[in-house]
Amino acid sequence: MMQMLLEANASIHARTSSSKRTPLMAAAQGGHAACIRALVGSDQCTPEMVNACDHPQQATALTFAAKMGHVEATEALLAASADPLLADATEATPMMYASKRGSLPIVDLLIRAAKNGSGSVSGSVTPSLARSLPIAAKAGHVPIVQLLASHGAPVQPFLTRAAMEGDSAMMLVLLKAGAASDIDLASE
C-alpha cells in the first residue's frame, strides 16, 4: 500500500495536525521497516527528512524506533543516514531510550552508527554513552552496561555515586557489569 501511495505522488512531507509527525515517524513508531525503506527510497526523501523532528517533543523517526525497541526499523533508518546522536526536547538520545528499554541490539547498532571512520567512538558520542549508562544500570540491564562501558562510558563515577547514595540495586548491576575490575579504583 505504501508503494502504491508513493507511486500516486502522496507527499511524504505531510504531517499530522496535532503532533506534526511525518509518515516516516509513524512507520518508525510502528516498527514497519518495509515502509521505512519505501519512504526513504522515494524521490521525495532527503537527509533532512530522515532527521526531521515532530513537535513539541522534537523526536526523530530514529528516536521513535529506538524507544519502541524496533530493531529492523532502527537498522533501516541508520542505513538512510539517520543521526544516532540527535536529542529530543528532553535532551534524550535514541541510545538513552534503547538503554532504558533494555534493547541490546539497538544500543549496539546506535554505537556502531556513531563511530567515526577510524573505528573508534567519536568524542560526540561519549556524552550519550555516559548518559545512557546510569539509565541502563537503574533499569537493571547488565549486558547494556557492559556494552556501554566497553565503548568508553565511565562506570566508576556511577559506582561511587551509587555507594554514596546507598543505592544497592544500582551497585549490584554495576558490579555484575565489571565496575570493580580495577581494584584500586573500586577501593575508592
C-alpha positions as CSV (number, residue, x, y, z in Angstrom):
1,M,0.0,0.0,0.0
2,M,2.8,2.4,0.8
3,Q,4.4,1.8,-2.6
4,M,1.1,2.5,-4.3
5,L,0.6,5.7,-2.4
6,L,4.1,6.8,-3.3
7,E,3.5,6.0,-7.0
8,A,0.3,8.1,-6.7
9,N,2.5,11.0,-5.6
10,A,1.4,11.1,-2.0
11,S,3.6,13.5,-0.1
12,I,6.0,12.1,2.5
13,H,6.3,15.6,3.9
14,A,2.7,15.6,5.2
15,R,2.4,16.0,8.9
16,T,-0.4,15.2,11.4
17,S,-2.2,18.3,12.6
18,S,-1.6,17.7,16.4
19,S,1.8,16.1,16.8
20,K,3.4,17.2,13.5
21,R,4.6,13.6,12.8
22,T,5.5,12.5,9.3
23,P,4.7,9.2,7.7
24,L,8.3,8.2,8.3
25,M,7.9,8.8,12.1
26,A,4.7,6.8,12.1
27,A,6.3,3.9,10.3
28,A,9.2,4.0,12.8
29,Q,7.0,4.1,15.8
30,G,5.1,1.1,14.5
31,G,8.3,-0.8,13.6
32,H,7.4,-1.0,9.9
33,A,10.8,-1.4,8.3
34,A,9.5,-2.1,4.8
35,C,7.5,1.1,4.9
36,I,10.6,3.0,6.1
37,R,12.7,1.6,3.3
38,A,10.0,2.6,0.8
39,L,9.7,6.1,2.2
40,V,13.5,6.8,2.4
41,G,13.9,5.3,-1.1
42,S,11.4,7.7,-2.6
43,D,12.5,10.6,-4.8
44,Q,10.9,13.0,-2.2
45,C,13.2,11.9,0.7
46,T,16.1,14.0,1.7
47,P,18.6,13.6,4.6
48,E,16.8,16.5,6.3
49,M,13.5,14.5,6.1
50,V,15.2,11.4,7.7
51,N,16.3,13.6,10.6
52,A,13.1,15.7,10.8
53,C,11.6,16.3,14.3
54,D,8.0,16.3,15.5
55,H,6.5,18.9,17.8
56,P,6.7,19.6,20.7
57,Q,8.8,16.6,21.6
58,Q,11.5,17.2,18.9
59,A,11.7,13.5,18.4
60,T,13.0,12.0,15.1
61,A,11.9,8.8,13.4
62,L,15.0,7.1,14.9
63,T,14.0,8.2,18.4
64,F,10.6,6.5,17.9
65,A,12.1,3.3,16.6
66,A,14.7,3.1,19.4
67,K,12.2,4.0,22.1
68,M,9.8,1.3,20.9
69,G,12.5,-1.4,20.5
70,H,12.1,-1.9,16.8
71,V,15.5,-3.3,15.6
72,E,14.7,-3.6,11.9
73,A,13.2,-0.1,11.8
74,T,16.3,1.2,13.5
75,E,18.6,-0.6,11.0
76,A,16.6,0.9,8.1
77,L,16.8,4.4,9.5
78,L,20.5,4.2,10.2
79,A,21.0,2.8,6.6
80,A,19.3,6.0,5.5
81,S,21.8,8.1,7.4
82,A,19.6,8.9,10.4
83,D,21.7,10.8,13.1
84,P,22.0,8.5,16.1
85,L,23.1,11.4,18.3
86,L,20.1,13.8,17.8
87,A,18.5,14.5,21.1
88,D,14.8,15.3,21.7
89,A,13.3,18.2,23.7
90,T,14.2,16.4,26.9
91,E,17.8,16.0,25.7
92,A,17.4,12.2,25.5
93,T,19.1,10.4,22.6
94,P,17.9,7.3,20.9
95,M,20.6,5.4,22.8
96,M,19.2,6.5,26.1
97,Y,15.7,5.3,25.2
98,A,17.1,1.9,24.0
99,S,19.2,1.6,27.1
100,K,16.1,2.2,29.3
101,R,14.1,-0.3,27.3
102,G,16.9,-2.9,27.6
103,S,17.3,-3.3,23.8
104,L,20.9,-4.5,23.5
105,P,20.8,-4.9,19.7
106,I,19.6,-1.3,19.2
107,V,22.2,0.1,21.6
108,D,24.8,-1.8,19.7
109,L,23.5,-0.5,16.3
110,L,23.5,3.0,17.6
111,I,27.0,2.8,19.0
112,R,28.3,1.4,15.7
113,A,26.5,4.1,13.7
114,A,28.0,6.8,15.9
115,K,31.6,5.6,15.3
116,N,33.8,7.7,13.2
117,G,35.8,6.4,10.2
118,S,38.7,5.3,12.4
119,G,36.5,2.7,14.1
120,S,36.8,4.4,17.5
121,V,33.9,6.0,19.2
122,S,33.9,9.7,18.4
123,G,34.0,12.4,21.1
124,S,30.5,13.5,20.3
125,V,29.1,10.1,21.2
126,T,30.8,10.0,24.6
127,P,28.1,12.1,26.4
128,S,25.4,9.9,25.0
129,L,27.3,6.8,26.3
130,A,27.8,8.4,29.7
131,R,24.2,9.5,30.0
132,S,22.9,6.1,28.8
133,L,24.9,4.0,31.4
134,P,23.1,5.0,34.6
135,I,19.8,4.7,32.8
136,A,20.6,1.1,31.8
137,A,22.0,0.4,35.3
138,K,19.0,1.8,37.0
139,A,16.8,-0.5,34.9
140,G,19.0,-3.5,35.7
141,H,20.3,-4.1,32.2
142,V,23.7,-5.6,32.9
143,P,24.6,-6.5,29.3
144,I,23.9,-2.9,28.1
145,V,26.0,-1.5,31.0
146,Q,28.8,-3.9,29.9
147,L,28.5,-2.8,26.2
148,L,28.4,0.9,27.1
149,A,31.4,0.5,29.4
150,S,33.3,-1.4,26.7
151,H,32.9,1.6,24.4
152,G,34.2,4.1,27.0
153,A,31.2,5.0,29.2
154,P,32.6,5.9,32.6
155,V,31.4,3.3,35.1
156,Q,33.5,4.2,38.2
157,P,31.7,7.6,38.9
158,F,28.4,5.8,38.9
159,L,29.6,3.1,41.2
160,T,30.9,5.7,43.6
161,R,27.7,7.7,43.4
162,A,25.6,4.6,44.0
163,A,27.7,3.7,47.1
164,M,27.4,7.3,48.4
165,E,23.6,7.2,47.9
166,G,23.2,3.7,49.3
167,D,21.7,2.5,46.0
168,S,22.4,-1.2,46.4
169,A,20.4,-2.2,43.3
170,M,22.4,0.0,41.0
171,M,25.7,-1.0,42.7
172,L,24.8,-4.7,42.1
173,V,24.2,-4.1,38.4
174,L,27.4,-2.1,38.1
175,L,29.4,-4.8,39.9
176,K,27.9,-7.5,37.8
177,A,28.9,-5.5,34.8
178,G,32.5,-5.4,36.0
179,A,32.8,-2.0,37.5
180,A,35.1,-3.2,40.3
181,S,37.5,-5.0,38.0
182,D,40.2,-2.3,38.8
183,I,40.8,-2.9,42.5
184,D,42.5,0.5,43.0
185,L,39.5,2.3,41.6
186,A,37.0,0.1,43.3
187,S,38.6,0.7,46.7
188,E,37.9,4.4,46.5
